[in-house]
Amino acid sequence: MTITIYHNPKCGTSRNVLAMIRASGEEPEIVEYLTTPPGRDRLVELIAASGLAVRDILRRKGTPYDDLGLDDAKWSDDALIDFMVEHPILMNRPVVVTPLGTALCRPSEKVLDILPNAAAVGAFVKEDGAQVAATGKARP
């Protein structure tokens, strides 16, 4: 089985998702998208497969989003994708691809919805101490 994570190792959510994938018994293909961006065609595929709108994949915090004025409705989906290709940091993360689907895994427990062996994760403790059950619901 192939699982791919578009990952930023500096992101706690991304690290939690990677740990949950590994806890499920899988070793994913890890694409550090800031150093190896997916490219325009692949980015278009990921967005389409996720079922999200292009704007839902954009990351604002810690990016040039505001400087580029990307909240302006004048930008088409194609233009926004071009911005993400030019500035990979604009791509929200982590995006995970499994045989069951593609998802932007924010919050991190969203990965459980697309992991074939999600039950193997069991009770998982995120970096912030929150527990996640295999059902995907966080507990304090």
VMD Tcl script that builds the backbone (N, CA, C; Angstrom):
set m [mol new atoms 420]
animate dup $m
set s [atomselect $m all]
$s set {name element resname resid chain x y z} {
  {N N MET 1 A 0.855 -1.164 0.000}
  {CA C MET 1 A 0.000 0.000 0.000}
  {C C MET 1 A 0.906 1.234 0.000}
  {N N THR 2 A 0.518 2.244 -0.746}
  {CA C THR 2 A 1.296 3.466 -0.798}
  {C C THR 2 A 0.523 4.598 -0.140}
  {N N ILE 3 A 1.180 5.228 0.801}
  {CA C ILE 3 A 0.652 6.426 1.445}
  {C C ILE 3 A 1.701 7.504 1.252}
  {N N THR 4 A 1.258 8.692 0.858}
  {CA C THR 4 A 2.160 9.817 0.666}
  {C C THR 4 A 1.703 10.956 1.553}
  {N N ILE 5 A 2.668 11.594 2.211}
  {CA C ILE 5 A 2.384 12.777 3.012}
  {C C ILE 5 A 3.211 13.932 2.479}
  {N N TYR 6 A 2.536 15.030 2.186}
  {CA C TYR 6 A 3.199 16.278 1.831}
  {C C TYR 6 A 3.411 16.981 3.158}
  {N N HIS 7 A 4.654 16.998 3.583}
  {CA C HIS 7 A 5.037 17.202 4.979}
  {C C HIS 7 A 5.951 18.399 5.162}
  {N N ASN 8 A 5.774 19.063 6.298}
  {CA C ASN 8 A 6.708 20.087 6.744}
  {C C ASN 8 A 7.160 19.659 8.141}
  {N N PRO 9 A 8.414 19.229 8.280}
  {CA C PRO 9 A 8.867 18.723 9.581}
  {C C PRO 9 A 8.871 19.772 10.692}
  {N N LYS 10 A 8.750 21.052 10.346}
  {CA C LYS 10 A 8.704 22.112 11.358}
  {C C LYS 10 A 7.289 22.329 11.901}
  {N N CYS 11 A 6.308 21.661 11.314}
  {CA C CYS 11 A 4.896 21.828 11.679}
  {C C CYS 11 A 4.452 20.710 12.612}
  {N N GLY 12 A 3.948 21.075 13.788}
  {CA C GLY 12 A 3.484 20.087 14.754}
  {C C GLY 12 A 2.342 19.237 14.218}
  {N N THR 13 A 1.411 19.838 13.504}
  {CA C THR 13 A 0.300 19.072 12.938}
  {C C THR 13 A 0.824 18.041 11.949}
  {N N SER 14 A 1.766 18.451 11.133}
  {CA C SER 14 A 2.345 17.531 10.152}
  {C C SER 14 A 3.103 16.398 10.844}
  {N N ARG 15 A 3.837 16.725 11.899}
  {CA C ARG 15 A 4.557 15.679 12.643}
  {C C ARG 15 A 3.584 14.709 13.295}
  {N N ASN 16 A 2.480 15.214 13.842}
  {CA C ASN 16 A 1.468 14.336 14.450}
  {C C ASN 16 A 0.861 13.401 13.412}
  {N N VAL 17 A 0.559 13.931 12.233}
  {CA C VAL 17 A -0.030 13.098 11.176}
  {C C VAL 17 A 0.955 12.011 10.757}
  {N N LEU 18 A 2.208 12.372 10.575}
  {CA C LEU 18 A 3.222 11.383 10.213}
  {C C LEU 18 A 3.312 10.298 11.277}
  {N N ALA 19 A 3.284 10.687 12.541}
  {CA C ALA 19 A 3.352 9.705 13.627}
  {C C ALA 19 A 2.126 8.785 13.626}
  {N N MET 20 A 0.939 9.329 13.330}
  {CA C MET 20 A -0.268 8.489 13.279}
  {C C MET 20 A -0.204 7.508 12.115}
  {N N ILE 21 A 0.313 7.961 10.980}
  {CA C ILE 21 A 0.462 7.050 9.842}
  {C C ILE 21 A 1.380 5.899 10.237}
  {N N ARG 22 A 2.496 6.236 10.847}
  {CA C ARG 22 A 3.441 5.196 11.262}
  {C C ARG 22 A 2.837 4.288 12.325}
  {N N ALA 23 A 2.042 4.854 13.243}
  {CA C ALA 23 A 1.383 4.041 14.275}
  {C C ALA 23 A 0.378 3.070 13.663}
  {N N SER 24 A -0.106 3.392 12.460}
  {CA C SER 24 A -1.050 2.490 11.784}
  {C C SER 24 A -0.328 1.318 11.125}
  {N N GLY 25 A 0.999 1.336 11.184}
  {CA C GLY 25 A 1.775 0.242 10.604}
  {C C GLY 25 A 2.315 0.523 9.216}
  {N N GLU 26 A 2.161 1.724 8.743}
  {CA C GLU 26 A 2.617 2.089 7.393}
  {C C GLU 26 A 3.800 3.048 7.466}
  {N N GLU 27 A 4.709 2.918 6.532}
  {CA C GLU 27 A 5.794 3.877 6.366}
  {C C GLU 27 A 5.506 4.638 5.068}
  {N N PRO 28 A 5.094 5.891 5.185}
  {CA C PRO 28 A 4.681 6.630 3.998}
  {C C PRO 28 A 5.861 7.151 3.181}
  {N N GLU 29 A 5.555 7.492 1.963}
  {CA C GLU 29 A 6.488 8.291 1.165}
  {C C GLU 29 A 6.347 9.710 1.716}
  {N N ILE 30 A 7.447 10.304 2.096}
  {CA C ILE 30 A 7.434 11.641 2.684}
  {C C ILE 30 A 7.960 12.630 1.657}
  {N N VAL 31 A 7.117 13.592 1.308}
  {CA C VAL 31 A 7.523 14.643 0.386}
  {C C VAL 31 A 7.590 15.936 1.198}
  {N N GLU 32 A 8.795 16.404 1.435}
  {CA C GLU 32 A 8.955 17.699 2.112}
  {C C GLU 32 A 8.722 18.757 1.050}
  {N N TYR 33 A 7.473 19.216 0.990}
  {CA C TYR 33 A 7.021 20.028 -0.128}
  {C C TYR 33 A 7.691 21.388 -0.228}
  {N N LEU 34 A 8.348 21.845 0.841}
  {CA C LEU 34 A 9.054 23.120 0.748}
  {C C LEU 34 A 10.369 22.972 -0.007}
  {N N THR 35 A 10.975 21.783 0.066}
  {CA C THR 35 A 12.222 21.541 -0.667}
  {C C THR 35 A 11.974 20.809 -1.982}
  {N N THR 36 A 10.882 20.060 -2.048}
  {CA C THR 36 A 10.512 19.344 -3.270}
  {C C THR 36 A 9.029 19.619 -3.547}
  {N N PRO 37 A 8.720 20.802 -4.085}
  {CA C PRO 37 A 7.316 21.145 -4.331}
  {C C PRO 37 A 6.669 20.186 -5.322}
  {N N PRO 38 A 5.358 19.980 -5.188}
  {CA C PRO 38 A 4.687 19.006 -6.041}
  {C C PRO 38 A 4.574 19.393 -7.511}
  {N N GLY 39 A 4.771 20.631 -7.876}
  {CA C GLY 39 A 4.587 21.050 -9.270}
  {C C GLY 39 A 3.123 21.328 -9.555}
  {N N ARG 40 A 2.889 22.092 -10.587}
  {CA C ARG 40 A 1.531 22.563 -10.872}
  {C C ARG 40 A 0.557 21.415 -11.142}
  {N N ASP 41 A 0.929 20.498 -12.027}
  {CA C ASP 41 A 0.012 19.406 -12.380}
  {C C ASP 41 A -0.339 18.559 -11.156}
  {N N ARG 42 A 0.653 18.233 -10.360}
  {CA C ARG 42 A 0.404 17.412 -9.167}
  {C C ARG 42 A -0.434 18.181 -8.152}
  {N N LEU 43 A -0.156 19.467 -7.999}
  {CA C LEU 43 A -0.931 20.287 -7.073}
  {C C LEU 43 A -2.396 20.324 -7.490}
  {N N VAL 44 A -2.643 20.480 -8.774}
  {CA C VAL 44 A -4.020 20.472 -9.287}
  {C C VAL 44 A -4.684 19.127 -8.974}
  {N N GLU 45 A -3.951 18.021 -9.179}
  {CA C GLU 45 A -4.484 16.689 -8.872}
  {C C GLU 45 A -4.827 16.551 -7.390}
  {N N LEU 46 A -3.922 17.014 -6.523}
  {CA C LEU 46 A -4.151 16.907 -5.074}
  {C C LEU 46 A -5.379 17.689 -4.642}
  {N N ILE 47 A -5.508 18.897 -5.160}
  {CA C ILE 47 A -6.663 19.724 -4.795}
  {C C ILE 47 A -7.951 19.062 -5.269}
  {N N ALA 48 A -7.964 18.592 -6.506}
  {CA C ALA 48 A -9.166 17.931 -7.043}
  {C C ALA 48 A -9.506 16.684 -6.232}
  {N N ALA 49 A -8.497 15.877 -5.924}
  {CA C ALA 49 A -8.741 14.634 -5.186}
  {C C ALA 49 A -9.228 14.898 -3.768}
  {N N SER 50 A -8.822 16.009 -3.184}
  {CA C SER 50 A -9.243 16.323 -1.818}
  {C C SER 50 A -10.694 16.791 -1.761}
  {N N GLY 51 A -11.203 17.271 -2.893}
  {CA C GLY 51 A -12.568 17.790 -2.914}
  {C C GLY 51 A -12.690 19.183 -2.322}
  {N N LEU 52 A -11.556 19.787 -2.010}
  {CA C LEU 52 A -11.563 21.129 -1.432}
  {C C LEU 52 A -11.447 22.178 -2.527}
  {N N ALA 53 A -11.858 23.385 -2.194}
  {CA C ALA 53 A -11.648 24.513 -3.090}
  {C C ALA 53 A -10.182 24.934 -3.004}
  {N N VAL 54 A -9.701 25.551 -4.052}
  {CA C VAL 54 A -8.303 26.003 -4.066}
  {C C VAL 54 A -8.022 26.885 -2.859}
  {N N ARG 55 A -8.918 27.784 -2.544}
  {CA C ARG 55 A -8.704 28.687 -1.393}
  {C C ARG 55 A -8.598 27.927 -0.070}
  {N N ASP 56 A -9.201 26.749 0.016}
  {CA C ASP 56 A -9.126 25.955 1.247}
  {C C ASP 56 A -7.737 25.360 1.455}
  {N N ILE 57 A -6.955 25.270 0.397}
  {CA C ILE 57 A -5.609 24.712 0.484}
  {C C ILE 57 A -4.577 25.800 0.774}
  {N N LEU 58 A -4.960 27.055 0.606}
  {CA C LEU 58 A -4.033 28.160 0.870}
  {C C LEU 58 A -3.767 28.323 2.357}
  {N N ARG 59 A -2.513 28.554 2.683}
  {CA C ARG 59 A -2.122 28.844 4.067}
  {C C ARG 59 A -1.818 30.327 4.165}
  {N N ARG 60 A -2.323 30.949 5.200}
  {CA C ARG 60 A -2.129 32.386 5.385}
  {C C ARG 60 A -1.003 32.684 6.371}
  {N N LYS 61 A -1.034 32.019 7.517}
  {CA C LYS 61 A -0.085 32.292 8.592}
  {C C LYS 61 A 1.351 31.938 8.170}
  {N N GLY 62 A 2.261 32.880 8.366}
  {CA C GLY 62 A 3.669 32.632 8.086}
  {C C GLY 62 A 4.007 32.527 6.608}
  {N N THR 63 A 3.163 33.120 5.759}
  {CA C THR 63 A 3.357 33.051 4.309}
  {C C THR 63 A 3.237 34.456 3.711}
  {N N PRO 64 A 3.517 34.597 2.414}
  {CA C PRO 64 A 3.327 35.903 1.765}
  {C C PRO 64 A 1.875 36.166 1.342}
  {N N TYR 65 A 0.928 35.424 1.881}
  {CA C TYR 65 A -0.488 35.539 1.524}
  {C C TYR 65 A -0.965 36.994 1.568}
  {N N ASP 66 A -0.757 37.667 2.698}
  {CA C ASP 66 A -1.241 39.046 2.842}
  {C C ASP 66 A -0.483 40.004 1.937}
  {N N ASP 67 A 0.842 39.836 1.849}
  {CA C ASP 67 A 1.648 40.710 0.994}
  {C C ASP 67 A 1.216 40.608 -0.471}
  {N N LEU 68 A 0.790 39.426 -0.890}
  {CA C LEU 68 A 0.354 39.212 -2.274}
  {C C LEU 68 A -1.114 39.587 -2.491}
  {N N GLY 69 A -1.827 39.880 -1.406}
  {CA C GLY 69 A -3.240 40.250 -1.519}
  {C C GLY 69 A -4.123 39.109 -1.987}
  {N N LEU 70 A -3.820 37.907 -1.508}
  {CA C LEU 70 A -4.543 36.733 -2.007}
  {C C LEU 70 A -5.972 36.612 -1.490}
  {N N ASP 71 A -6.350 37.444 -0.535}
  {CA C ASP 71 A -7.746 37.407 -0.089}
  {C C ASP 71 A -8.657 38.165 -1.052}
  {N N ASP 72 A -8.091 38.829 -2.043}
  {CA C ASP 72 A -8.862 39.559 -3.045}
  {C C ASP 72 A -9.561 38.548 -3.972}
  {N N ALA 73 A -10.856 38.726 -4.153}
  {CA C ALA 73 A -11.656 37.818 -4.978}
  {C C ALA 73 A -11.267 37.862 -6.456}
  {N N LYS 74 A -10.420 38.829 -6.850}
  {CA C LYS 74 A -10.025 38.929 -8.258}
  {C C LYS 74 A -9.171 37.755 -8.718}
  {N N TRP 75 A -8.544 37.037 -7.749}
  {CA C TRP 75 A -7.649 35.946 -8.124}
  {C C TRP 75 A -8.441 34.694 -8.473}
  {N N SER 76 A -8.229 34.193 -9.664}
  {CA C SER 76 A -8.878 32.946 -10.108}
  {C C SER 76 A -8.183 31.761 -9.450}
  {N N ASP 77 A -8.817 30.602 -9.517}
  {CA C ASP 77 A -8.191 29.390 -8.996}
  {C C ASP 77 A -6.844 29.143 -9.676}
  {N N ASP 78 A -6.796 29.334 -10.995}
  {CA C ASP 78 A -5.537 29.125 -11.716}
  {C C ASP 78 A -4.451 30.060 -11.214}
  {N N ALA 79 A -4.799 31.302 -10.966}
  {CA C ALA 79 A -3.810 32.260 -10.462}
  {C C ALA 79 A -3.351 31.867 -9.067}
  {N N LEU 80 A -4.271 31.428 -8.223}
  {CA C LEU 80 A -3.906 31.011 -6.864}
  {C C LEU 80 A -2.983 29.794 -6.899}
  {N N ILE 81 A -3.255 28.877 -7.806}
  {CA C ILE 81 A -2.381 27.709 -7.957}
  {C C ILE 81 A -0.994 28.160 -8.409}
  {N N ASP 82 A -0.947 29.106 -9.338}
  {CA C ASP 82 A 0.345 29.635 -9.778}
  {C C ASP 82 A 1.117 30.236 -8.603}
  {N N PHE 83 A 0.424 30.946 -7.722}
  {CA C PHE 83 A 1.081 31.503 -6.540}
  {C C PHE 83 A 1.635 30.390 -5.657}
  {N N MET 84 A 0.873 29.298 -5.486}
  {CA C MET 84 A 1.347 28.184 -4.660}
  {C C MET 84 A 2.557 27.503 -5.286}
  {N N VAL 85 A 2.584 27.438 -6.606}
  {CA C VAL 85 A 3.741 26.853 -7.285}
  {C C VAL 85 A 4.968 27.742 -7.068}
  {N N GLU 86 A 4.768 29.046 -7.172}
  {CA C GLU 86 A 5.871 29.993 -6.994}
  {C C GLU 86 A 6.321 30.086 -5.537}
  {N N HIS 87 A 5.372 29.962 -4.619}
  {CA C HIS 87 A 5.639 30.069 -3.181}
  {C C HIS 87 A 5.053 28.830 -2.491}
  {N N PRO 88 A 5.766 27.702 -2.483}
  {CA C PRO 88 A 5.210 26.462 -1.906}
  {C C PRO 88 A 4.736 26.609 -0.460}
  {N N ILE 89 A 5.255 27.568 0.272}
  {CA C ILE 89 A 4.822 27.774 1.664}
  {C C ILE 89 A 3.334 28.142 1.738}
  {N N LEU 90 A 2.760 28.567 0.627}
  {CA C LEU 90 A 1.335 28.897 0.592}
  {C C LEU 90 A 0.435 27.668 0.636}
  {N N MET 91 A 1.008 26.494 0.377}
  {CA C MET 91 A 0.231 25.253 0.412}
  {C C MET 91 A 0.051 24.817 1.858}
  {N N ASN 92 A -1.185 24.681 2.260}
  {CA C ASN 92 A -1.447 24.222 3.620}
  {C C ASN 92 A -1.023 22.766 3.749}
  {N N ARG 93 A -0.740 22.360 4.962}
  {CA C ARG 93 A -0.214 21.016 5.187}
  {C C ARG 93 A -0.743 20.465 6.495}
  {N N PRO 94 A -0.611 19.164 6.604}
  {CA C PRO 94 A -0.124 18.186 5.648}
  {C C PRO 94 A -1.254 17.682 4.752}
  {N N VAL 95 A -0.912 17.383 3.531}
  {CA C VAL 95 A -1.846 16.723 2.620}
  {C C VAL 95 A -1.397 15.269 2.549}
  {N N VAL 96 A -2.357 14.367 2.734}
  {CA C VAL 96 A -2.051 12.932 2.742}
  {C C VAL 96 A -2.871 12.242 1.658}
  {N N VAL 97 A -2.194 11.338 0.949}
  {CA C VAL 97 A -2.833 10.541 -0.100}
  {C C VAL 97 A -2.727 9.078 0.307}
  {N N THR 98 A -3.875 8.392 0.358}
  {CA C THR 98 A -3.915 6.963 0.666}
  {C C THR 98 A -4.832 6.293 -0.353}
  {N N PRO 99 A -4.895 4.965 -0.351}
  {CA C PRO 99 A -5.842 4.293 -1.248}
  {C C PRO 99 A -7.306 4.671 -0.961}
  {N N LEU 100 A -7.580 5.220 0.227}
  {CA C LEU 100 A -8.950 5.586 0.588}
  {C C LEU 100 A -9.290 7.035 0.288}
  {N N GLY 101 A -8.304 7.830 -0.122}
  {CA C GLY 101 A -8.595 9.217 -0.444}
  {C C GLY 101 A -7.432 10.149 -0.206}
  {N N THR 102 A -7.708 11.417 -0.444}
  {CA C THR 102 A -6.734 12.496 -0.278}
  {C C THR 102 A -7.369 13.530 0.638}
  {N N ALA 103 A -6.586 14.010 1.619}
  {CA C ALA 103 A -7.145 14.972 2.560}
  {C C ALA 103 A -6.089 15.942 3.054}
  {N N LEU 104 A -6.538 17.171 3.288}
  {CA C LEU 104 A -5.761 18.129 4.060}
  {C C LEU 104 A -6.037 17.751 5.504}
  {N N CYS 105 A -5.034 17.307 6.214}
  {CA C CYS 105 A -5.230 16.731 7.551}
  {C C CYS 105 A -5.040 17.767 8.646}
  {N N ARG 106 A -5.956 18.707 8.675}
  {CA C ARG 106 A -6.048 19.710 9.713}
  {C C ARG 106 A -7.475 19.663 10.222}
  {N N PRO 107 A -7.744 19.268 11.404}
  {CA C PRO 107 A -6.796 18.855 12.435}
  {C C PRO 107 A -6.159 17.505 12.098}
  {N N SER 108 A -5.109 17.185 12.812}
  {CA C SER 108 A -4.312 16.004 12.492}
  {C C SER 108 A -5.118 14.705 12.508}
  {N N GLU 109 A -6.105 14.602 13.372}
  {CA C GLU 109 A -6.872 13.350 13.452}
  {C C GLU 109 A -7.710 13.092 12.196}
  {N N LYS 110 A -7.814 14.067 11.313}
  {CA C LYS 110 A -8.526 13.858 10.048}
  {C C LYS 110 A -7.877 12.746 9.229}
  {N N VAL 111 A -6.586 12.492 9.449}
  {CA C VAL 111 A -5.904 11.419 8.717}
  {C C VAL 111 A -6.548 10.065 8.999}
  {N N LEU 112 A -7.149 9.900 10.163}
  {CA C LEU 112 A -7.764 8.627 10.519}
  {C C LEU 112 A -8.917 8.269 9.580}
  {N N ASP 113 A -9.535 9.283 8.973}
  {CA C ASP 113 A -10.638 9.038 8.039}
  {C C ASP 113 A -10.181 8.374 6.743}
  {N N ILE 114 A -8.881 8.496 6.414}
  {CA C ILE 114 A -8.400 7.948 5.146}
  {C C ILE 114 A -7.307 6.892 5.323}
  {N N LEU 115 A -6.987 6.535 6.563}
  {CA C LEU 115 A -5.988 5.487 6.805}
  {C C LEU 115 A -6.644 4.117 6.756}
  {N N PRO 116 A -6.168 3.235 5.896}
  {CA C PRO 116 A -6.753 1.891 5.829}
  {C C PRO 116 A -6.660 1.128 7.150}
  {N N ASN 117 A -5.611 1.336 7.913}
  {CA C ASN 117 A -5.427 0.633 9.189}
  {C C ASN 117 A -5.578 1.579 10.373}
  {N N ALA 118 A -6.539 2.475 10.316}
  {CA C ALA 118 A -6.696 3.494 11.356}
  {C C ALA 118 A -6.876 2.888 12.747}
  {N N ALA 119 A -7.564 1.772 12.856}
  {CA C ALA 119 A -7.800 1.162 14.170}
  {C C ALA 119 A -6.489 0.770 14.847}
  {N N ALA 120 A -5.450 0.493 14.057}
  {CA C ALA 120 A -4.158 0.117 14.626}
  {C C ALA 120 A -3.494 1.269 15.370}
  {N N VAL 121 A -3.937 2.472 15.100}
  {CA C VAL 121 A -3.368 3.648 15.774}
  {C C VAL 121 A -3.703 3.611 17.255}
  {N N GLY 122 A -4.891 3.108 17.583}
  {CA C GLY 122 A -5.311 3.037 18.972}
  {C C GLY 122 A -5.408 4.421 19.584}
  {N N ALA 123 A -5.089 4.517 20.865}
  {CA C ALA 123 A -5.077 5.819 21.538}
  {C C ALA 123 A -3.745 6.477 21.201}
  {N N PHE 124 A -3.818 7.660 20.657}
  {CA C PHE 124 A -2.623 8.379 20.218}
  {C C PHE 124 A -2.565 9.696 20.981}
  {N N VAL 125 A -1.389 10.036 21.462}
  {CA C VAL 125 A -1.203 11.304 22.170}
  {C C VAL 125 A -0.426 12.248 21.265}
  {N N LYS 126 A -1.068 13.376 20.929}
  {CA C LYS 126 A -0.434 14.371 20.074}
  {C C LYS 126 A 0.646 15.126 20.866}
  {N N GLU 127 A 1.470 15.857 20.150}
  {CA C GLU 127 A 2.554 16.601 20.779}
  {C C GLU 127 A 2.071 17.540 21.875}
  {N N ASP 128 A 0.867 18.070 21.731}
  {CA C ASP 128 A 0.343 19.003 22.734}
  {C C ASP 128 A -0.307 18.290 23.920}
  {N N GLY 129 A -0.265 16.945 23.919}
  {CA C GLY 129 A -0.819 16.159 25.020}
  {C C GLY 129 A -2.241 15.697 24.807}
  {N N ALA 130 A -2.910 16.201 23.774}
  {CA C ALA 130 A -4.287 15.778 23.499}
  {C C ALA 130 A -4.284 14.336 23.018}
  {N N GLN 131 A -5.258 13.562 23.507}
  {CA C GLN 131 A -5.405 12.175 23.073}
  {C C GLN 131 A -6.377 12.104 21.908}
  {N N VAL 132 A -6.055 11.227 20.978}
  {CA C VAL 132 A -6.902 10.986 19.829}
  {C C VAL 132 A -7.251 9.508 19.820}
  {N N ALA 133 A -8.530 9.220 19.738}
  {CA C ALA 133 A -8.969 7.832 19.641}
  {C C ALA 133 A -8.993 7.436 18.174}
  {N N ALA 134 A -8.999 6.165 17.887}
  {CA C ALA 134 A -9.025 5.680 16.512}
  {C C ALA 134 A -10.279 6.161 15.776}
  {N N THR 135 A -11.284 6.636 16.508}
  {CA C THR 135 A -12.466 7.178 15.860}
  {C C THR 135 A -12.182 8.539 15.251}
  {N N GLY 136 A -11.032 9.143 15.629}
  {CA C GLY 136 A -10.667 10.443 15.096}
  {C C GLY 136 A -11.114 11.604 15.956}
  {N N LYS 137 A -11.783 11.322 17.072}
  {CA C LYS 137 A -12.252 12.402 17.933}
  {C C LYS 137 A -11.212 12.691 19.022}
  {N N ALA 138 A -10.791 13.947 19.101}
  {CA C ALA 138 A -9.792 14.343 20.107}
  {C C ALA 138 A -10.445 14.389 21.482}
  {N N ARG 139 A -9.676 14.001 22.482}
  {CA C ARG 139 A -10.132 14.077 23.865}
  {C C ARG 139 A -9.146 14.933 24.636}
  {N N PRO 140 A -9.620 15.784 25.563}
  {CA C PRO 140 A -8.690 16.610 26.351}
  {C C PRO 140 A -7.855 15.787 27.305}
}
mol reanalyze $m
mol bondsrecalc $m
mol representation Tube
mol addrep $m
